[in-house]
Amino acid sequence: MSLIPIPTDDEANPLQKSMFEHSKKILGRVANAVRVGSHTPKLMQSLFGFIVSSLRQEITENLPVRTKCLTIIKTSTLNGCAY
C-alpha cells in the first residue's frame, strides 16, 4: 500500500485528468509515477516534459528509443519493481 494515494481516472480533478490524457496520448498509458506526481501539478509538468524528451531519439541523439526502453525495464527489474 502506498503512502501517497494514487488517483484513479474517476477521482482525478480537471488538471490531473488533463495530465492523464496527455500521458495516454504520448506514452500509451498513465504510469503510477505520473498519477502520484499529479498531486503537485507544476512539478509533474516539468518532470513529464523531461521524461518525454529523454525518450525521443531525435532530441537526445544518443540511443535508439528501443534501447532506452529496454534499459528502463532492466533497471526496474533489478530494483524489484513489480510492474
FENTAKA-V773161 format. One line per field, one symbol per residue. ss: DSSP state (2 for helix, 1 for strand, 0 for the rest). burial: + if it has 24 or more other C-alpha atoms within 12 Angstrom, else -. A space follows every 10 residues. Layout:
BEGIN
ss=???
burial=???
END
This chain:
BEGIN
ss=0000000000 0002222222 2222222000 0222222000 2222222222 2222202222 0000222222 2222222200 000
burial=------+--- -----+--++ --+------+ +-+++++++- ---++--+-- -+--+----- ---------- ---------- ---
END
